Amino acid sequence: MTVINNDVDVPAIYASTPDGFQVSLILADKGQVHFDVDSPCVRRSEVARSTSPATAFLDPSAELIPRPNIHSDFWSASGS
């Protein structure tokens, strides 16, 4: 473990191995989870544009992408 962030609102944990692999787990705003893995044995490359269209309507005048509002009995938390 390289860093443990005990922040009440956005806790996180970071780990790395001696040979350069890194993992981070961040619990963000409103239950969002970010899990990142870095590997020293790959080269940086461009990310290709999506070949499929978006499945949800996005107002062209919107400044920000809205939070998802789809409920799943399996994935969605109950309560506030």
N, C-alpha and C positions, 0 to 999 in steps of 0.2 A: 504494500500500500504506500503510495507516495503522498497523498493528501486526503484527509477526511474533512469535509465541510459540514459542520453541525448546524448550519443556518436553519432556523425554524421554518422559513418560507420556501427556501430552495436548497434542501440538503443535497450533498453530492459526495461521491467517492471516486478516487482516481487511483489506478494501479499501473505499474509497469514492470517489465522483466529486464534482466541484465542485457538481453540481446535486442532490446528496443521495441518490443510489443507494448502497446498501451491500451487501457480500457478505462472508460469513464461512464458513470451512471449518475444522471442528474434527475431529480424529481422537481419539476418546475410548476409554474402557475396552473391552478385548476386541475391538477392531476396529470399534467403532461409528463411523459417520461422520455428522456433522451439517453440512448445507449450507443456509445461510439467506440469503435475499435480501430486502432492504427497499427499497421504492420510495416516493418522496415523492409520487407522483401517484395514490395510492389512499386511500380513507377507511377508518378502523378500523370493523370490523363484527363482530357476534356470530358465533361459529362454530356452525353447525347441528349438532344431534345426529345421530349415524349412523342411517341408515335400514335398515342391514343388521345382523344379529346377528353376534356374534363367532364365529369359526370354530374356536377352540380352547377347551377346557375350562379354566375358572379356578376354583379352589377358593374358595368364598365366604369361608372363614376366612383366606385368605392375606393377609398384610400388604402384600406387594409383588407386582407383576406379574413372573412369572419371565422369565428371558432366553429368547429363542427357541431351540429345540433341534431345528429341522428342517434337515437337510442338503440342500444343492443341489450337484450336481457342477459347476455353472457358478459360483455365487456363494460357496460355502463354501471357506474356506482349509483346507489340509491341515496336519497336524502338530499341535503342542500348542496 
